[in-house]
Amino acid sequence: MQTLNRLHTVALMLCAIFMVTMFTSCIDEDEQPNTPTGNFEALWRIIDQHYCFFDYKQQQYGLDWQEVYVKYKERVSDRMTDRQLFEVMTDMLSELRDGHVNLGASYDYGRYWAWKEDYPSDYSDSLERIYLRTDYKIASGMKYRVLDDNIGYVRYESFADAIGEGNLDEVLSYFLLCRGLIIDIRSNGGGELTNAERLASRFVDEKTLVGYMQHKTGTGHNDFSELKTQYLEPSSRLRWRKPVCVLVNRGVFSAANEFASMMHALPNVTLVGYRTGGGSGMPMSNSLPNGWMVRYSACPMYDSQKRQTEFGIEPDISLHLDDADTRRGVDTIIETARNVIKGK
């Protein structure tokens, strides 16, 4: 775990150093004025020089960032209002189809959320209440109980909610006699990657390759370092060796997507649900001449097979919530996971 955390820390530091250096030199050479046109040019150039998925997205859906520039430049005028400019620039950033790309002003937050909004939610808080009941346990960000068939169930809604080693010891001890474990991260939009790593380290008994990372080394679209391996090291505390199912849907994003990717590399883990939302680029931020902040994916991360997970991870068992089941108070995805564990 310490190795993985150090790797992420070093990679982020390298990303930050390269981003700051490149951005500073760009401003020195051609600083843009605080006008609608100047802010548009600054935004396009920041993304052009620092964004990390141009080639991948050109392959996936034909993204051409130069064509995007021409298309949106026609909509920009120094006579337009701030709100009109914000709309145009948010529309331009949406061409990247990236939930980590945002434009922040004092009155709005430009975003691309079609990665989850265009899909079934495959999660119901009403069904969650049926399964958790009212006497469930709470350990920091985790809700948990033993289901009727002696299968442990953990609901972890956000990796922004910290979990400590003591929390995990108590939860796993509570499930010690269970036949298997379900970890439900559906609609978990991410948070702190260290929380995801801390949890995942409880499911390995040896140092395990779980992915790769790169960082930008220049302003060109293809200026990247070599792939750097990411290993998950086993926790020195209580670990789980029985079957595990991780429940996913399109709302699984960023650090939660990375958790799904790490767990997918482990032999005793089955991913159940629908393809995750993705978000595999570690984000960085810069400011525009008018003070607006732009966030963008800067450091690409890959799974253990060197595959991109920016557009999500396909589970081992892919399915949606069934409407008829839902009306009966049954969560199709949880029940499928229970059957998987019973069959192990």
C-alpha positions as a Markdown table, in Angstrom:
| # | Residue | x | y | z |
|---|---|---|---|---|
| 1 | Met | 0.0 | 0.0 | 0.0 |
| 2 | Gln | 2.8 | 2.4 | 0.9 |
| 3 | Thr | 4.4 | 1.7 | -2.5 |
| 4 | Leu | 1.2 | 2.5 | -4.4 |
| 5 | Asn | 0.6 | 5.6 | -2.4 |
| 6 | Arg | 4.2 | 6.8 | -3.0 |
| 7 | Leu | 3.8 | 6.1 | -6.7 |
| 8 | His | 0.6 | 8.2 | -6.9 |
| 9 | Thr | 2.2 | 11.0 | -4.9 |
| 10 | Val | 5.3 | 11.1 | -7.1 |
| 11 | Ala | 3.3 | 10.9 | -10.3 |
| 12 | Leu | 1.0 | 13.7 | -9.2 |
| 13 | Met | 4.0 | 15.8 | -8.2 |
| 14 | Leu | 5.6 | 15.2 | -11.6 |
| 15 | Cys | 2.4 | 16.1 | -13.3 |
| 16 | Ala | 2.1 | 19.3 | -11.2 |
| 17 | Ile | 5.7 | 20.3 | -12.0 |
| 18 | Phe | 5.3 | 19.7 | -15.7 |
| 19 | Met | 2.0 | 21.5 | -15.8 |
| 20 | Val | 3.2 | 24.5 | -13.9 |
| 21 | Thr | 6.4 | 24.8 | -15.9 |
| 22 | Met | 4.6 | 24.5 | -19.3 |
| 23 | Phe | 1.8 | 26.8 | -18.3 |
| 24 | Thr | 4.2 | 29.5 | -17.0 |
| 25 | Ser | 6.3 | 29.4 | -20.2 |
| 26 | Cys | 3.1 | 29.7 | -22.3 |
| 27 | Ile | 1.9 | 32.8 | -20.4 |
| 28 | Asp | 5.3 | 34.4 | -20.6 |
| 29 | Glu | 5.5 | 33.9 | -24.4 |
| 30 | Asp | 1.9 | 34.8 | -25.3 |
| 31 | Glu | -0.2 | 36.1 | -22.4 |
| 32 | Gln | -3.8 | 36.6 | -23.4 |
| 33 | Pro | -5.8 | 39.7 | -22.5 |
| 34 | Asn | -8.8 | 39.6 | -20.2 |
| 35 | Thr | -11.4 | 39.8 | -23.0 |
| 36 | Pro | -13.9 | 37.2 | -24.2 |
| 37 | Thr | -11.5 | 36.4 | -27.1 |
| 38 | Gly | -8.5 | 36.3 | -24.9 |
| 39 | Asn | -10.1 | 34.0 | -22.4 |
| 40 | Phe | -11.3 | 31.7 | -25.1 |
| 41 | Glu | -7.8 | 31.5 | -26.6 |
| 42 | Ala | -6.3 | 30.9 | -23.2 |
| 43 | Leu | -8.8 | 28.1 | -22.5 |
| 44 | Trp | -8.3 | 26.3 | -25.8 |
| 45 | Arg | -4.5 | 26.5 | -25.4 |
| 46 | Ile | -4.5 | 25.2 | -21.9 |
| 47 | Ile | -6.4 | 22.1 | -22.9 |
| 48 | Asp | -4.4 | 21.7 | -26.1 |
| 49 | Gln | -1.1 | 21.6 | -24.3 |
| 50 | His | -2.1 | 19.8 | -21.1 |
| 51 | Tyr | -5.1 | 17.4 | -21.7 |
| 52 | Cys | -4.1 | 13.8 | -21.8 |
| 53 | Phe | -6.7 | 11.9 | -23.9 |
| 54 | Phe | -6.6 | 13.5 | -27.3 |
| 55 | Asp | -5.4 | 10.4 | -29.2 |
| 56 | Tyr | -7.7 | 8.0 | -27.4 |
| 57 | Lys | -10.8 | 10.1 | -28.0 |
| 58 | Gln | -9.8 | 10.7 | -31.6 |
| 59 | Gln | -9.8 | 6.9 | -32.0 |
| 60 | Gln | -13.1 | 6.4 | -30.0 |
| 61 | Tyr | -15.3 | 9.1 | -31.6 |
| 62 | Gly | -13.2 | 11.2 | -34.0 |
| 63 | Leu | -12.3 | 14.1 | -31.7 |
| 64 | Asp | -10.3 | 16.8 | -33.6 |
| 65 | Trp | -9.3 | 19.6 | -31.2 |
| 66 | Gln | -8.3 | 21.9 | -34.0 |
| 67 | Glu | -11.7 | 21.5 | -35.6 |
| 68 | Val | -13.3 | 22.2 | -32.2 |
| 69 | Tyr | -11.3 | 25.5 | -32.1 |
| 70 | Val | -12.6 | 26.6 | -35.5 |
| 71 | Lys | -16.2 | 25.6 | -34.6 |
| 72 | Tyr | -16.4 | 27.6 | -31.4 |
| 73 | Lys | -14.2 | 30.5 | -32.3 |
| 74 | Glu | -17.0 | 31.6 | -34.6 |
| 75 | Arg | -19.3 | 32.0 | -31.6 |
| 76 | Val | -16.9 | 34.2 | -29.7 |
| 77 | Ser | -17.0 | 38.0 | -29.8 |
| 78 | Asp | -15.6 | 40.7 | -27.5 |
| 79 | Arg | -19.1 | 42.2 | -27.4 |
| 80 | Met | -20.6 | 39.1 | -25.7 |
| 81 | Thr | -21.4 | 38.9 | -22.0 |
| 82 | Asp | -19.6 | 36.8 | -19.4 |
| 83 | Arg | -22.5 | 34.4 | -19.2 |
| 84 | Gln | -22.6 | 34.0 | -23.0 |
| 85 | Leu | -18.9 | 33.3 | -23.0 |
| 86 | Phe | -19.3 | 30.8 | -20.2 |
| 87 | Glu | -21.9 | 28.9 | -22.2 |
| 88 | Val | -19.8 | 28.8 | -25.3 |
| 89 | Met | -16.7 | 27.7 | -23.4 |
| 90 | Thr | -18.6 | 25.0 | -21.5 |
| 91 | Asp | -20.0 | 23.7 | -24.8 |
| 92 | Met | -16.5 | 23.5 | -26.2 |
| 93 | Leu | -15.2 | 21.6 | -23.2 |
| 94 | Ser | -18.1 | 19.2 | -23.6 |
| 95 | Glu | -16.6 | 18.0 | -26.9 |
| 96 | Leu | -14.0 | 16.2 | -24.7 |
| 97 | Arg | -16.7 | 14.0 | -23.1 |
| 98 | Asp | -14.9 | 14.0 | -19.9 |
| 99 | Gly | -16.5 | 14.3 | -16.4 |
| 100 | His | -13.2 | 15.6 | -15.0 |
| 101 | Val | -13.2 | 18.6 | -17.3 |
| 102 | Asn | -15.0 | 21.6 | -15.7 |
| 103 | Leu | -15.1 | 25.4 | -15.9 |
| 104 | Gly | -15.7 | 27.3 | -12.7 |
| 105 | Ala | -17.1 | 30.8 | -12.4 |
| 106 | Ser | -18.6 | 32.5 | -9.3 |
| 107 | Tyr | -22.1 | 31.8 | -10.6 |
| 108 | Asp | -21.9 | 28.4 | -12.3 |
| 109 | Tyr | -19.9 | 25.2 | -12.7 |
| 110 | Gly | -19.6 | 24.0 | -16.3 |
| 111 | Arg | -19.7 | 20.3 | -16.5 |
| 112 | Tyr | -20.2 | 17.2 | -18.7 |
| 113 | Trp | -22.3 | 14.6 | -17.0 |
| 114 | Ala | -23.8 | 12.8 | -19.9 |
| 115 | Trp | -21.5 | 9.9 | -19.0 |
| 116 | Lys | -24.1 | 9.1 | -16.3 |
| 117 | Glu | -27.2 | 11.1 | -17.1 |
| 118 | Asp | -27.7 | 9.4 | -20.4 |
| 119 | Tyr | -28.0 | 5.9 | -18.8 |
| 120 | Pro | -30.3 | 4.1 | -16.3 |
| 121 | Ser | -29.2 | 4.8 | -12.7 |
| 122 | Asp | -29.3 | 1.0 | -11.8 |
| 123 | Tyr | -29.5 | 2.1 | -8.2 |
| 124 | Ser | -32.4 | 2.8 | -5.9 |
| 125 | Asp | -32.2 | 4.3 | -2.4 |
| 126 | Ser | -35.6 | 2.8 | -1.7 |
| 127 | Leu | -34.2 | -0.6 | -2.4 |
| 128 | Glu | -31.1 | 0.1 | -0.3 |
| 129 | Arg | -33.4 | 0.8 | 2.7 |
| 130 | Ile | -35.0 | -2.6 | 2.2 |
| 131 | Tyr | -31.7 | -4.4 | 2.3 |
| 132 | Leu | -30.0 | -2.4 | 5.0 |
| 133 | Arg | -33.2 | -2.1 | 7.1 |
| 134 | Thr | -32.9 | 0.3 | 10.1 |
| 135 | Asp | -30.5 | -1.6 | 12.3 |
| 136 | Tyr | -27.5 | -1.5 | 10.0 |
| 137 | Lys | -24.0 | -0.7 | 11.3 |
| 138 | Ile | -22.1 | 2.5 | 10.4 |
| 139 | Ala | -18.3 | 2.7 | 10.3 |
| 140 | Ser | -17.2 | 6.1 | 9.0 |
| 141 | Gly | -18.3 | 6.2 | 5.4 |
| 142 | Met | -19.5 | 2.6 | 5.3 |
| 143 | Lys | -23.0 | 1.2 | 6.1 |
| 144 | Tyr | -23.0 | -2.6 | 6.6 |
| 145 | Arg | -25.0 | -5.6 | 7.8 |
| 146 | Val | -25.2 | -9.4 | 7.3 |
| 147 | Leu | -27.9 | -10.4 | 4.9 |
| 148 | Asp | -30.3 | -13.3 | 5.6 |
| 149 | Asp | -28.2 | -15.8 | 3.7 |
| 150 | Asn | -25.1 | -15.0 | 5.7 |
| 151 | Ile | -23.5 | -12.8 | 3.1 |
| 152 | Gly | -21.9 | -9.5 | 4.2 |
| 153 | Tyr | -23.1 | -6.3 | 2.6 |
| 154 | Val | -21.2 | -3.0 | 2.6 |
| 155 | Arg | -22.6 | 0.2 | 1.1 |
| 156 | Tyr | -19.9 | 2.8 | 0.4 |
| 157 | Glu | -21.4 | 5.9 | -1.1 |
| 158 | Ser | -18.4 | 8.1 | -1.6 |
| 159 | Phe | -14.6 | 7.8 | -1.4 |
| 160 | Ala | -14.7 | 11.4 | -0.1 |
| 161 | Asp | -15.8 | 9.8 | 3.2 |
| 162 | Ala | -12.6 | 8.7 | 5.0 |
| 163 | Ile | -12.1 | 5.2 | 6.3 |
| 164 | Gly | -9.4 | 4.2 | 8.7 |
| 165 | Glu | -7.6 | 1.0 | 9.3 |
| 166 | Gly | -9.5 | 0.5 | 12.5 |
| 167 | Asn | -12.8 | 0.9 | 10.7 |
| 168 | Leu | -11.9 | -1.8 | 8.2 |
| 169 | Asp | -10.6 | -4.2 | 11.0 |
| 170 | Glu | -14.0 | -3.9 | 12.8 |
| 171 | Val | -16.1 | -4.4 | 9.6 |
| 172 | Leu | -14.2 | -7.4 | 8.4 |
| 173 | Ser | -14.2 | -8.9 | 11.8 |
| 174 | Tyr | -17.9 | -8.5 | 12.0 |
| 175 | Phe | -18.2 | -10.5 | 8.7 |
| 176 | Leu | -15.7 | -13.2 | 9.7 |
| 177 | Leu | -18.2 | -16.1 | 9.6 |
| 178 | Cys | -19.9 | -14.9 | 6.4 |
| 179 | Arg | -19.6 | -16.9 | 3.2 |
| 180 | Gly | -18.8 | -13.9 | 1.1 |
| 181 | Leu | -18.9 | -10.1 | 0.8 |
| 182 | Ile | -20.7 | -7.6 | -1.4 |
| 183 | Ile | -19.2 | -4.1 | -1.7 |
| 184 | Asp | -21.8 | -1.8 | -3.2 |
| 185 | Ile | -20.2 | 1.3 | -4.8 |
| 186 | Arg | -23.0 | 2.1 | -7.2 |
| 187 | Ser | -23.3 | 5.9 | -7.8 |
| 188 | Asn | -20.0 | 6.5 | -5.9 |
| 189 | Gly | -18.6 | 9.5 | -7.8 |
| 190 | Gly | -15.1 | 9.2 | -6.4 |
| 191 | Gly | -13.2 | 11.2 | -3.8 |
| 192 | Glu | -9.9 | 10.4 | -2.2 |
| 193 | Leu | -7.9 | 7.7 | -4.0 |
| 194 | Thr | -6.1 | 6.8 | -0.8 |
| 195 | Asn | -9.5 | 5.5 | 0.7 |
| 196 | Ala | -10.0 | 3.3 | -2.4 |
| 197 | Glu | -6.5 | 1.9 | -2.1 |
| 198 | Arg | -6.8 | 1.4 | 1.7 |
| 199 | Leu | -10.0 | -0.7 | 1.1 |
| 200 | Ala | -8.6 | -2.6 | -1.9 |
| 201 | Ser | -5.4 | -3.6 | 0.1 |
| 202 | Arg | -7.6 | -5.8 | 2.3 |
| 203 | Phe | -8.2 | -8.2 | -0.6 |
| 204 | Val | -4.7 | -9.1 | -1.6 |
| 205 | Asp | -2.1 | -11.4 | 0.0 |
| 206 | Glu | 0.8 | -10.4 | -2.1 |
| 207 | Lys | 2.1 | -7.5 | -4.0 |
| 208 | Thr | -0.2 | -7.3 | -7.1 |
| 209 | Leu | 0.0 | -5.4 | -10.3 |
| 210 | Val | -3.3 | -3.4 | -10.6 |
| 211 | Gly | -2.5 | -0.8 | -13.3 |
| 212 | Tyr | -0.3 | 1.8 | -15.0 |
| 213 | Met | 0.1 | 5.5 | -15.0 |
| 214 | Gln | 1.7 | 8.2 | -17.3 |
| 215 | His | 2.4 | 11.9 | -17.0 |
| 216 | Lys | 2.8 | 14.6 | -19.6 |
| 217 | Thr | 6.4 | 15.5 | -20.4 |
| 218 | Gly | 5.7 | 18.3 | -22.9 |
| 219 | Thr | 3.0 | 20.4 | -24.6 |
| 220 | Gly | 2.5 | 18.0 | -27.6 |
| 221 | His | -0.5 | 15.7 | -27.6 |
| 222 | Asn | 1.8 | 12.7 | -27.6 |
| 223 | Asp | 4.3 | 13.9 | -25.1 |
| 224 | Phe | 4.1 | 11.3 | -22.3 |
| 225 | Ser | 6.4 | 9.4 | -20.0 |
| 226 | Glu | 6.7 | 5.6 | -20.2 |
| 227 | Leu | 4.0 | 3.6 | -18.5 |
| 228 | Lys | 4.7 | 3.4 | -14.8 |
| 229 | Thr | 3.5 | 0.2 | -13.0 |
| 230 | Gln | 1.1 | 0.5 | -10.0 |
| 231 | Tyr | 1.2 | -2.3 | -7.5 |
| 232 | Leu | -1.2 | -2.9 | -4.6 |
| 233 | Glu | 0.5 | -4.2 | -1.5 |
| 234 | Pro | -1.4 | -6.3 | 1.0 |
| 235 | Ser | -2.4 | -4.6 | 4.2 |
| 236 | Ser | -0.6 | -5.7 | 7.3 |
| 237 | Arg | -3.9 | -5.8 | 9.1 |
| 238 | Leu | -6.9 | -8.2 | 8.8 |
| 239 | Arg | -7.5 | -9.3 | 5.2 |
| 240 | Trp | -10.4 | -11.0 | 3.4 |
| 241 | Arg | -9.8 | -14.2 | 1.4 |
| 242 | Lys | -13.4 | -15.3 | 0.6 |
| 243 | Pro | -15.4 | -14.4 | -2.5 |
| 244 | Val | -16.2 | -10.8 | -3.1 |
| 245 | Cys | -18.7 | -9.1 | -5.5 |
| 246 | Val | -18.3 | -5.4 | -6.3 |
| 247 | Leu | -21.5 | -3.7 | -7.5 |
| 248 | Val | -21.1 | -1.0 | -10.1 |
| 249 | Asn | -23.1 | 1.3 | -12.4 |
| 250 | Arg | -22.6 | 4.4 | -14.6 |
| 251 | Gly | -22.4 | 6.6 | -11.5 |
| 252 | Val | -19.0 | 4.9 | -10.5 |
| 253 | Phe | -16.5 | 7.6 | -11.4 |
| 254 | Ser | -12.9 | 8.8 | -10.8 |
| 255 | Ala | -11.5 | 7.2 | -7.6 |
| 256 | Ala | -14.4 | 4.8 | -7.5 |
| 257 | Asn | -13.7 | 3.8 | -11.1 |
| 258 | Glu | -10.0 | 3.2 | -10.0 |
| 259 | Phe | -11.2 | 1.0 | -7.1 |
| 260 | Ala | -13.3 | -1.0 | -9.5 |
| 261 | Ser | -10.2 | -1.3 | -11.8 |
| 262 | Met | -8.0 | -2.5 | -9.0 |
| 263 | Met | -10.6 | -5.0 | -7.7 |
| 264 | His | -11.2 | -6.3 | -11.2 |
| 265 | Ala | -7.5 | -7.4 | -11.3 |
| 266 | Leu | -8.0 | -9.7 | -8.3 |
| 267 | Pro | -9.0 | -13.4 | -8.9 |
| 268 | Asn | -11.5 | -13.7 | -6.1 |
| 269 | Val | -13.5 | -10.6 | -7.1 |
| 270 | Thr | -16.5 | -10.4 | -9.5 |
| 271 | Leu | -17.8 | -7.1 | -10.8 |
| 272 | Val | -21.6 | -7.1 | -11.1 |
| 273 | Gly | -23.9 | -4.4 | -12.6 |
| 274 | Tyr | -23.4 | -2.0 | -15.5 |
| 275 | Arg | -20.3 | -0.4 | -17.1 |
| 276 | Thr | -18.8 | 2.2 | -14.8 |
| 277 | Gly | -18.7 | 5.9 | -15.7 |
| 278 | Gly | -14.9 | 6.1 | -16.1 |
| 279 | Gly | -12.9 | 9.1 | -15.3 |
| 280 | Ser | -9.4 | 7.6 | -15.3 |
| 281 | Gly | -7.4 | 10.8 | -15.8 |
| 282 | Met | -6.0 | 12.5 | -12.7 |
| 283 | Pro | -7.2 | 16.1 | -12.8 |
| 284 | Met | -5.2 | 19.3 | -12.7 |
| 285 | Ser | -6.4 | 22.9 | -12.7 |
| 286 | Asn | -5.3 | 26.3 | -14.2 |
| 287 | Ser | -6.9 | 29.7 | -14.2 |
| 288 | Leu | -7.9 | 32.0 | -17.1 |
| 289 | Pro | -7.2 | 35.7 | -17.3 |
| 290 | Asn | -10.6 | 36.6 | -15.9 |
| 291 | Gly | -10.1 | 34.3 | -12.9 |
| 292 | Trp | -12.2 | 31.4 | -14.0 |
| 293 | Met | -10.8 | 28.0 | -13.1 |
| 294 | Val | -10.5 | 25.2 | -15.6 |
| 295 | Arg | -10.0 | 21.6 | -14.5 |
| 296 | Tyr | -8.9 | 18.9 | -16.9 |
| 297 | Ser | -7.5 | 15.3 | -17.1 |
| 298 | Ala | -3.7 | 15.5 | -17.1 |
| 299 | Cys | -2.3 | 12.0 | -16.1 |
| 300 | Pro | -3.8 | 9.0 | -17.7 |
| 301 | Met | -4.3 | 5.8 | -15.8 |
| 302 | Tyr | -4.7 | 2.2 | -17.2 |
| 303 | Asp | -5.9 | -1.1 | -15.8 |
| 304 | Ser | -3.6 | -4.1 | -15.2 |
| 305 | Gln | -3.9 | -5.1 | -18.9 |
| 306 | Lys | -2.8 | -1.6 | -20.0 |
| 307 | Arg | -6.4 | -0.9 | -21.2 |
| 308 | Gln | -7.9 | 2.6 | -21.0 |
| 309 | Thr | -10.7 | 3.0 | -18.4 |
| 310 | Glu | -11.5 | 6.6 | -19.2 |
| 311 | Phe | -14.9 | 5.5 | -20.6 |
| 312 | Gly | -15.5 | 2.9 | -18.0 |
| 313 | Ile | -15.0 | -0.7 | -17.0 |
| 314 | Glu | -17.1 | -3.5 | -18.3 |
| 315 | Pro | -18.2 | -5.8 | -15.3 |
| 316 | Asp | -17.9 | -9.6 | -15.3 |
| 317 | Ile | -21.7 | -9.8 | -15.2 |
| 318 | Ser | -23.5 | -7.0 | -16.9 |
| 319 | Leu | -27.1 | -6.2 | -16.1 |
| 320 | His | -29.6 | -3.5 | -15.2 |
| 321 | Leu | -32.1 | -3.3 | -12.4 |
| 322 | Asp | -35.2 | -5.1 | -13.5 |
| 323 | Asp | -38.4 | -3.0 | -13.3 |
| 324 | Ala | -40.5 | -5.9 | -12.2 |
| 325 | Asp | -38.0 | -6.8 | -9.5 |
| 326 | Thr | -37.9 | -3.2 | -8.3 |
| 327 | Arg | -41.7 | -3.1 | -7.9 |
| 328 | Arg | -41.4 | -6.1 | -5.7 |
| 329 | Gly | -38.8 | -4.5 | -3.6 |
| 330 | Val | -36.0 | -6.7 | -5.1 |
| 331 | Asp | -32.6 | -5.3 | -6.2 |
| 332 | Thr | -31.7 | -7.4 | -9.3 |
| 333 | Ile | -28.0 | -6.5 | -9.0 |
| 334 | Ile | -27.7 | -7.4 | -5.3 |
| 335 | Glu | -29.5 | -10.7 | -5.8 |
| 336 | Thr | -27.3 | -11.6 | -8.8 |
| 337 | Ala | -24.2 | -11.0 | -6.6 |
| 338 | Arg | -25.7 | -13.2 | -3.8 |
| 339 | Asn | -26.1 | -16.0 | -6.3 |
| 340 | Val | -22.5 | -15.6 | -7.5 |
| 341 | Ile | -21.2 | -15.9 | -4.0 |
| 342 | Lys | -23.4 | -18.9 | -3.2 |
| 343 | Gly | -22.1 | -20.6 | -6.3 |
| 344 | Lys | -18.4 | -20.2 | -5.3 |
